[in-house]
Each structure stands twice: as C-alpha cells, then as structure tokens.
C-alpha cells in the first residue's frame, strides 16, 4: 500500500509559476523497478485528464497544452514526484492529483488546488 500526499498548490497570476510535490509513504522503486508516476488534473465540471508522466526508465511525456511549460521529475529514490509549472494560464486552473502505477496497482493522492487568476 502507498499513500500519496500532494502539496504546493495555490493562487497565482497568469504567467506565474508553481511547484507541486507529491510525497509517497514509501519508495516507489522499493515496490517494483518498473513504474509510472504521473500528474492529472480535474477542472470543475470536467473529467480528470492526464497532464504528465515519468517512467522508471526516465522517459517523460506531457499533454500537448503543457509541453514546454511543465516539467515532471522524480526525486529522492522515487519517494516524491514533482511538477514544476511555468507560464501558467487561467485554463490550467484545476485540482491536481498525483498518481503512482506500480506493482499492478494504481494509487492516487487527495489533490491540491491550483488557481490561475488575476
């Protein structure tokens, strides 16, 4: 079992930056050498959408609208996954969730709110 806790959300003006962090209760790589860590977001009245992912081989992928603005990274022997968000836009406003796909299971955090508004 893995618990994920997100932090770092808040209110920021358009063009600003935020750094989200997701702390895991145990090292993801201690469960399996193969895993995918990711961030998803859900705006009010909309479905939860995938934003970015990092795999155990180091490969990263991004949803088209965040490419060049967001950077995903795994830290501390994969007990944390971060999302650096730059050049934020009002349409980035959403609840952001981290996800760990490891050992045949999918784990979710509770989410952290990001609001981009002037």
C-alpha positions as CSV (number, residue, x, y, z in Angstrom):
1,X,0.0,0.0,0.0
2,X,1.2,3.5,-0.9
3,X,-0.2,6.8,0.4
4,X,0.4,9.9,-1.8
5,X,0.1,13.4,-0.4
6,X,0.2,16.4,-2.7
7,X,1.3,19.9,-1.8
8,X,2.3,23.2,-3.4
9,X,-1.0,24.4,-4.9
10,X,-2.3,27.9,-4.5
11,X,-3.4,31.0,-6.3
12,X,-1.1,32.5,-8.9
13,X,-1.4,35.2,-11.5
14,X,-1.3,34.3,-15.2
15,X,2.3,33.9,-16.3
16,X,3.4,32.9,-12.9
17,X,4.9,29.6,-11.6
18,X,4.1,27.0,-9.1
19,X,5.9,23.8,-8.0
20,X,3.8,20.9,-6.9
21,X,5.2,18.0,-4.9
22,X,3.8,14.5,-4.2
23,X,5.3,12.6,-1.3
24,X,4.9,8.9,-1.2
25,X,4.7,6.9,2.1
26,X,7.4,4.6,0.8
27,X,9.8,4.5,-2.0
28,X,8.0,3.5,-5.2
29,X,11.1,1.8,-6.6
30,X,11.2,-0.4,-3.5
31,X,7.9,-2.0,-4.7
32,X,9.0,-2.6,-8.3
33,X,11.7,-1.5,-10.6
34,X,9.0,-0.8,-13.2
35,X,6.6,2.1,-12.5
36,X,5.0,5.1,-13.9
37,X,4.4,8.3,-11.8
38,X,2.1,11.0,-13.1
39,X,0.1,14.1,-12.6
40,X,-3.6,14.5,-13.6
41,X,-5.9,17.4,-13.2
42,X,-9.7,18.0,-13.0
43,X,-11.3,21.3,-13.6
44,X,-14.8,22.0,-12.3
45,X,-17.5,20.2,-14.3
46,X,-14.9,18.3,-16.4
47,X,-13.3,14.9,-16.4
48,X,-10.0,14.2,-14.8
49,X,-7.3,14.5,-17.5
50,X,-3.7,13.3,-17.7
51,X,-1.1,16.0,-17.6
52,X,2.4,14.5,-17.4
53,X,4.2,11.2,-16.6
54,X,7.6,9.9,-15.8
55,X,8.5,6.2,-16.2
56,X,11.1,4.1,-14.4
57,X,13.4,4.4,-17.4
58,X,13.4,8.1,-17.1
59,X,11.1,8.8,-20.0
60,X,8.8,11.8,-19.6
61,X,5.6,12.6,-21.5
62,X,3.4,15.6,-21.5
63,X,-0.1,16.6,-22.6
64,X,0.2,18.9,-25.6
65,X,-1.1,22.0,-23.8
66,X,1.6,21.9,-21.1
67,X,4.6,20.9,-23.2
68,X,7.4,23.5,-22.8
69,X,5.7,24.9,-19.7
70,X,5.5,22.0,-17.2
71,X,8.4,19.7,-16.1
72,X,7.9,16.4,-14.2
73,X,10.6,14.9,-12.1
74,X,11.1,12.1,-9.5
75,X,13.2,12.8,-6.5
76,X,14.7,11.0,-3.5
77,X,14.8,7.5,-4.9
78,X,11.2,7.9,-6.1
79,X,9.6,8.8,-2.8
80,X,8.4,12.0,-4.4
81,X,7.3,13.2,-7.7
82,X,7.3,16.9,-8.6
83,X,5.6,19.1,-11.2
84,X,7.2,22.4,-12.0
85,X,4.6,24.6,-13.7
86,X,5.7,27.8,-15.5
87,X,3.9,30.3,-17.7
88,X,0.6,29.4,-16.1
89,X,-2.7,30.2,-17.8
90,X,-6.2,30.5,-16.4
91,X,-7.1,27.3,-18.2
92,X,-4.6,25.5,-16.0
93,X,-6.9,26.1,-13.1
94,X,-7.9,22.7,-11.6
95,X,-7.4,20.2,-8.8
96,X,-4.1,18.4,-9.5
97,X,-3.7,14.8,-8.5
98,X,-0.6,12.6,-8.5
99,X,-0.7,9.0,-9.4
100,X,1.6,6.0,-8.9
101,X,1.2,3.0,-11.2
102,X,3.4,0.3,-9.6
103,X,3.2,-3.4,-8.8
104,X,-0.1,-3.9,-10.6
105,X,-1.8,-1.2,-8.6
106,X,-2.7,2.4,-9.1
107,X,-2.6,4.9,-6.2
108,X,-4.0,8.4,-6.1
109,X,-3.4,11.4,-3.8
110,X,-6.1,13.6,-2.5
111,X,-5.3,16.5,-4.8
112,X,-4.1,20.1,-4.5
113,X,-5.9,23.1,-5.9
114,X,-4.2,25.3,-8.4
115,X,-6.0,28.6,-9.4
116,X,-4.6,30.9,-12.0
117,X,-6.3,34.2,-11.9
118,X,-5.6,37.9,-11.9
